[in-house]
Amino acid sequence: MNQSDKIIFNFLYLILVFGVCVLALGWSSNLVLASGIKAEKIIGGWSVHVMGKKKQKICYIHGKPKKSSGNYTIRGDSYLQVVHRIKNKVRNEVSITAGYTFKKGTEVTVKISGQTFKLFTDGETAWSKTASDDASLVAAMRAGTKMIVTGRSSRGTLTKDHYSLAGFTAASRSIDKSCGYKN
């Protein structure tokens, strides 16, 4: 190998090493972004998250269904969150994300231990109509053992997500404590 070939080889080697480093940094930062905020703890199937300080603090529970059914081929992530936002004086705000866009004008049905709750839909998310409805839903989740969420996609597909409520009460108490609410 002559001097010119060595220079070209070293140059190509440096480009390769640089490219691998760039890809590795991009990949690791995407992993961090994809993972979201790190859970403070996992209780049952529920993760507890706390971010911010004092009046800016936000505390929330995040859970995914144990089983999903419906006649669909592609569906994004579905999950449920219960959020406290101190600054906005929001407590126990429930949101359910379906992993698809809900059919306009439809409601999501949540069944827990013989109780039925109706949530309105907006895009991919379903919400309780009032703070009182949120409080009733969270109370039922604390008392129940399983929950079934039924929704209809913009294409008309009916889906059912089955959540285990094991650990939900402890997770709920944890965010209450972290955000300064009495149980």
Long-range contacts (C-beta under 8 A, 24 or more apart in sequence): 40-174, 40-178, 41-174, 43-167, 43-168, 43-170, 43-171, 43-174, 44-164, 44-165, 44-166, 44-167, 44-168, 44-170, 44-171, 45-163, 45-164, 45-166, 45-167, 46-167, 46-168, 46-171, 47-171, 48-171, 48-174, 48-175, 48-178, 50-175, 50-178, 50-179, 54-86, 55-86, 55-87, 56-86, 56-87, 57-84, 57-86, 57-178, 57-179, 58-83, 58-84, 58-85, 58-86, 58-179, 59-83, 59-84, 59-175, 59-176, 59-178, 59-179, 60-84, 60-175, 61-168, 61-171, 61-172, 61-175, 63-163, 63-168, 64-163, 65-149, 65-161, 65-162, 65-163, 66-162, 66-163, 66-164, 67-161, 67-162, 68-159, 68-160, 68-161, 68-162, 69-159, 69-160, 69-162, 70-153, 70-157, 70-158, 70-159, 70-160, 71-157, 71-158, 72-100, 72-153, 72-157, 72-159, 75-99, 75-100, 75-159, 76-100, 76-124, 78-159, 78-161, 80-149, 80-163, 82-138, 82-141, 82-172, 82-175, 84-175, 84-176, 84-179, 84-181, 86-179, 86-180, 90-131, 91-131, 91-134, 91-135, 91-179, 91-181, 92-131, 92-134, 92-135, 92-138, 92-172, 93-127, 93-128, 93-131, 93-134, 94-119, 94-127, 94-128, 94-134, 94-137, 94-138, 95-125, 95-126, 95-127, 96-125, 96-126, 96-127, 96-149, 96-151, 97-124, 97-125, 97-126, 98-124, 98-125, 98-126, 98-151, 98-153, 98-159, 98-161, 99-124, 100-124, 100-153, 100-154, 100-155, 100-157, 100-159, 101-153, 101-154, 102-126, 102-151, 102-152, 102-153, 102-154, 103-152, 103-153, 103-154, 103-155, 103-156, 104-154, 106-151, 106-152, 108-149, 108-150, 108-151, 109-149, 109-150, 109-151, 110-137, 110-147, 110-148, 110-149, 110-150, 111-147, 111-148, 111-150, 112-137, 112-140, 112-141, 112-143, 112-144, 112-146, 112-147, 112-148, 112-165, 113-140, 113-143, 113-144, 113-145, 115-140, 121-151, 126-151, 138-172, 141-165, 141-168, 141-172, 142-168, 142-169, 142-172
